[in-house]
Amino acid sequence: MASGSDVPLQQEQAIIALRQDMPALANKIYFNYGGQGPLPTASLHAMAESWRRIQELGPFAPPAFSYVGERITALRQALAALCGVPPQRLAFTENVTSGCVLPLWGLPWRAGDQLLISDGEHPGVVATCHEMARREQLCVKTLPVQDCWGAEQVLERLDEALQPRTRLVALSHLLWTTGAAMPIPAVGQRLEEHANHPWLLVDGAQSVGVVPLEDAVAAADLYAFTGHKWLCGPEGLGAVALSRRLLEVGAPTMIGWRGLAKDPERPLRLHGDARRYEIATGCTPLMAGLLQSLHSLTAVGDLRQRLALIRSNSGGLWRGLRQLEGVETMLPEAPPAGLVSFRVRGHTPRQVVDALAERGLVLRSFEAPDCVRACCHVTTVPTESERLIAEIASFGTNPGSA
Ligand SMILES: Cc1ncc(COP(=O)(O)O)c(C=O)c1O
């Protein structure tokens, strides 16, 4: 850690220990936490141990079922607490996209309903809305938010775009491109006041594990996320928090045995709670891995302490980049979380990312809007940001000089 850091010694030691437990950070400078978080070795061991234990107990035998059930309950409680909802409102999924998409297919659409999707949404959700529109005779409209500066402007755009037949608004909590925070509670309030009370789908891919979620989850009908980005868990396990009204009205389209209530009187009855959206056999060791990743992050601090660290890291990088001639940051103010997006005059985002990759720095590029994205987590250290700033400075801002 850089000298002069004002991080308390105990926290600094916890960050060093976490970094040392992440093999992904040993041989490169990693700025792509928003793509996938590095997995702590402790989580890898927890998964291996879980697999071993399941084999020892079963695998398909009552003692293994109890063991599996305990892991499922523990993780459901932990993630529900993170979202500020009771466990009954949380369904496990495989990733962010399935958390967004599976409940959407089960909502009661009427021909002519309008789906309002922000221009900062991930292609999987956008493609699903278009296919749903094709099948159900809905119409899709785009809500432009990527060029907005601040909550007020987002709300103005929303007011302009809402129509009497709007039935869904899809908006990420933090835009994966620019890193801007969307005013989800205020959006939820607007939708409540709308005569049609449109559903609010929130993609939490870039916010979960970084910012407090309670208010945004309370405003959303579906708040979907994954364990494999900012929570630094294994890939293949996510969850979605569902609103009470969605649970009352929604009818799952993909149904499997895991969604059944196991009622001897009515064997095909679905669970009354969010578990009705779970389908069939899952991978319990992933749950042990994600639980361990949650513990590993907590060792650095609680969510608010970690957000302060993340913002200190992203703010330092944002300020450093802004001092460079020819570099434009996408946000006019220090980032609300860990994403720092920018442009380098004279170079396409792809050129910048490729040139950095050759020098051992991992970032990603976007085409719309065209920018480079660097992600700072609690494990980002000032020397890494300094190195990135120095590399960008060395490019020069004339075309082709990277
Ligand atoms: C905002 C956003 N939504 C969805 C996804 C897709 O995630 P998954 O593969 O977990 O569905 C990503 C991945 O980067 C993302 O950033």
The ligand as a Tripos MOL2 file, in Angstrom:
@<TRIPOS>MOLECULE
LIG
   16    16     1     0     0
SMALL
NO_CHARGES

@<TRIPOS>ATOM
      1 C1        -25.0410   -4.4540  -16.1160 C.3       1 LIG1
      2 C2        -24.8290   -5.8950  -16.4750 C.ar      1 LIG1
      3 N1        -25.8900   -6.6840  -16.6390 N.ar      1 LIG1
      4 C3        -25.7560   -7.9830  -16.9720 C.ar      1 LIG1
      5 C4        -24.5280   -8.5400  -17.1490 C.ar      1 LIG1
      6 C5        -24.4460   -9.9820  -17.5170 C.3       1 LIG1
      7 O1        -24.0880  -10.7010  -16.3850 O.3       1 LIG1
      8 P1        -24.3960  -12.2660  -16.2740 P.3       1 LIG1
      9 O2        -23.4880  -12.9460  -17.2190 O.co2     1 LIG1
     10 O3        -24.1160  -12.5840  -14.8340 O.co2     1 LIG1
     11 O4        -25.8130  -12.4650  -16.6200 O.co2     1 LIG1
     12 C6        -23.3750   -7.7550  -16.9680 C.ar      1 LIG1
     13 C7        -22.0370   -8.3200  -17.1830 C.2       1 LIG1
     14 O5        -21.0660   -7.6250  -17.2910 O.2       1 LIG1
     15 C8        -23.5420   -6.4000  -16.6260 C.ar      1 LIG1
     16 O6        -22.4910   -5.5960  -16.4390 O.3       1 LIG1
@<TRIPOS>BOND
     1     1     2 1
     2     2     3 ar
     3     2    15 ar
     4     3     4 ar
     5     4     5 ar
     6     5     6 1
     7     5    12 ar
     8     6     7 1
     9     7     8 1
    10     8     9 2
    11     8    10 1
    12     8    11 1
    13    12    13 1
    14    12    15 ar
    15    13    14 2
    16    15    16 1
@<TRIPOS>SUBSTRUCTURE
     1 LIG1         1 GROUP 0 **** ****
